[in-house]
Amino acid sequence: MAEQPFSPQSFPYAVEVEAGKRYWWCACGQSEKQPFCDGSHAGSCFSPVEYVADKSGLVYFCGCKLSEGQPLCDGSHSQLS
């Protein structure tokens, strides 16, 4: 059975991004710098997910770590109990 990520919160992280900038979203849920990776995944089956902003503005990074549209929120958190 595959490892399951830790869900640090049950709602998305609203983040102002800059066009052309690269962001590394935490997929394991253990990072102290949510929603971004700090290397806490080391030794696990998880790897950070790269996001390159196509324009500047507000985006919503997944906080529950269950989004099918990683790294962005797709509303999967609404299925959590």
C-alpha positions in Angstrom: 0.0 0.0 0.0 1.3 3.4 -0.9 2.0 6.0 1.7 -0.6 8.6 2.3 0.3 12.3 2.6 -0.3 14.2 5.8 -3.1 16.8 5.4 -1.9 19.9 7.3 -5.2 21.7 6.8 -8.6 21.1 5.2 -8.7 24.2 3.0 -6.4 25.7 0.4 -3.5 28.1 0.9 -4.1 31.5 -0.8 -0.7 32.7 -2.2 0.2 35.7 -4.3 2.5 34.4 -7.0 4.8 36.3 -9.5 4.6 35.6 -13.2 7.5 33.3 -14.4 8.6 32.4 -10.8 8.9 28.7 -9.8 7.3 27.4 -6.7 7.8 23.9 -5.2 4.6 22.6 -3.5 4.9 20.2 -0.6 3.3 16.9 -1.6 4.0 15.0 1.7 2.3 17.5 4.0 5.2 17.5 6.5 6.9 20.8 5.5 7.1 23.5 8.2 6.9 26.0 5.3 3.4 25.1 3.9 2.4 25.0 1.2 5.9 24.9 0.0 8.6 22.2 0.3 11.4 22.4 2.9 12.8 18.9 2.3 10.8 17.1 4.9 9.9 14.4 2.3 13.4 13.0 2.4 13.3 9.2 2.7 9.6 9.0 1.7 7.9 8.2 -1.6 6.9 11.9 -2.0 8.5 14.5 -4.2 7.6 18.2 -4.4 5.6 19.4 -7.3 6.9 22.3 -9.4 4.5 25.1 -10.2 5.5 27.9 -12.6 3.2 30.9 -12.4 1.9 31.9 -15.9 0.8 35.3 -14.5 1.0 37.2 -11.3 -1.9 37.0 -8.9 -3.6 35.0 -6.3 -3.6 31.2 -6.6 -4.9 28.5 -4.3 -2.5 25.7 -3.4 -3.9 22.5 -2.1 -3.8 22.2 1.7 -5.3 18.8 2.1 -2.7 17.2 -0.3 -5.5 15.1 -2.0 -6.2 17.3 -5.0 -6.2 15.6 -8.4 -5.0 18.9 -9.8 -1.9 19.1 -7.7 -0.4 21.5 -6.8 -3.6 23.6 -7.0 -6.8 23.1 -5.1 -9.6 21.2 -6.9 -12.0 21.2 -4.0 -11.1 17.7 -2.8 -11.0 19.0 0.8 -14.8 19.2 0.7 -14.9 15.4 0.7 -13.0 15.2 4.1 -15.0 14.5 7.2 
